[in-house]
Amino acid sequence: MGKPSIVSEETFADYLDAVLTGDLPRCRRIVQSLIDADVEVADLYKNLFHRAQYAIGELWEKNRISVAKEHLATSITESLMTLVYPKLFRGERSGRKVVVSSAPNEYHQIGGKMVADIFEAHGWDSHFLGANTPVERLLDELRRRQPDLLVFSVALPTGVPRVLGALHTVRTEFPALPVLAGGKAIADGAGEELAAEPGVTLMTTLDELEAFLTEATPA
């Protein structure tokens, strides 16, 4: 979708090695070189940051890296996302609003932040609520923002029932609000209960999100 990726296998391998060794200056140089080459936000996020985070998670699950190294690598990637911000506001604004929320009691937020940024790059007014979003805070933001769309980012399967509970609470005040749900838990097949809820669409990949945004955002 869109232009072919400019993130080569060599660049990805270089970044993964740098982030696993905690080499922030090297990581920054790699990312800045891609930005200087006018990389699309979705390309950078999907083919560098998102892919690296999945690789890091797999290494941790196989006990090949420590949780401290996993946290450091995630922190580096999240900090480098700020380099992209000038690109997020270049295009026309669509006038549409989205609220992006992590699951209650879940402390993984980088995936949700990527999604919020991709919406912003498509001209949406994006409001990301961060990790461990309590339901009352979510409701407060929905009342304040009156968004066109609500997105839940679910990293772990244990987050699915919590999102279901939050969704049922949201529906008492916003019965017709469209909802997207994505994240690693959804990509791994843990979203069947959410998919059965009226008005909920699952997004298993960033490619699917890009396709949705291309259709939903006026040219």
Secondary structure, 3 states (H helix, E strand, C coil): CCCCCCCCHHHHHHHHHHHHCCCHHHHHHHHHHHHHCCCCHHHHHHHHHHHHHHHHHHHHHCCCCCHHHHHHHHHHHHHHHHHHHHHHCCCCCCCCEEEEEECCCCCCCHHHHHHHHHHHHCCCEEEECCCCCCHHHHHHHHHHHCCCEEEEECCCCCHHHHHHHHHHHHHHHCCCCCEEEECHHHHCCCCHHHHCCCCEEEECCHHHHHHHHHHHCCC
